[in-house]
Amino acid sequence: MTKSQIESRVEGWNWNMNIFEIYDELRDGHTGREQEELLTHAFNYFNKDSAIADLASHFGVTIETDEDSPIPC
């Protein structure tokens, strides 16, 4: 997925999907790499929401925060 596609998909989750629907989409429709990219972007987009962090943990994804990035996001 491109950065633009990731941003668009995560923004589409806002107000439209609950955490269980997001889980289903990630489980059924995305590779491990895409899950990592989507969850990392979502974690930062949703102000470090703990539900996104829990979801990432469930998928075995390590979230890189803005503070972890060598280049400011």
HUHU-V871186 format. One record per residue. N is the residue number from 0. RES is the residue in one small letter. OMEGA is omega in degrees with one decimal (999 if undefined). Layout:
n={N/N}
res={RES/RES}
omega={OMEGA/OMEGA}
This chain:
n={0/1/2/3/4/5/6/7/8/9/10/11/12/13/14/15/16/17/18/19/20/21/22/23/24/25/26/27/28/29/30/31/32/33/34/35/36/37/38/39/40/41/42/43/44/45/46/47/48/49/50/51/52/53/54/55/56/57/58/59/60/61/62/63/64/65/66/67/68/69/70/71/72}
res={m/t/k/s/q/i/e/s/r/v/e/g/w/n/w/n/m/n/i/f/e/i/y/d/e/l/r/d/g/h/t/g/r/e/q/e/e/l/l/t/h/a/f/n/y/f/n/k/d/s/a/i/a/d/l/a/s/h/f/g/v/t/i/e/t/d/e/d/s/p/i/p/c}
omega={175.9/178.2/179.1/178.2/178.6/-179.8/-179.3/-179.2/-178.9/177.8/176.8/176.8/-176.2/178.1/-175.3/-174.6/172.6/-173.4/-179.7/176.6/176.0/177.2/-179.1/179.7/-179.6/-178.4/-171.0/-170.1/-174.9/175.5/177.5/179.0/178.2/177.0/179.7/-179.4/-179.5/-178.1/176.8/178.5/-179.3/-179.7/178.7/-179.0/-178.3/174.4/175.5/-179.1/-176.6/178.7/177.4/177.6/178.0/178.5/177.7/178.9/179.7/179.7/-179.8/-177.5/172.6/-177.3/172.3/179.2/177.7/-179.5/-179.5/-173.3/177.6/178.2/-179.4/-179.3/999}
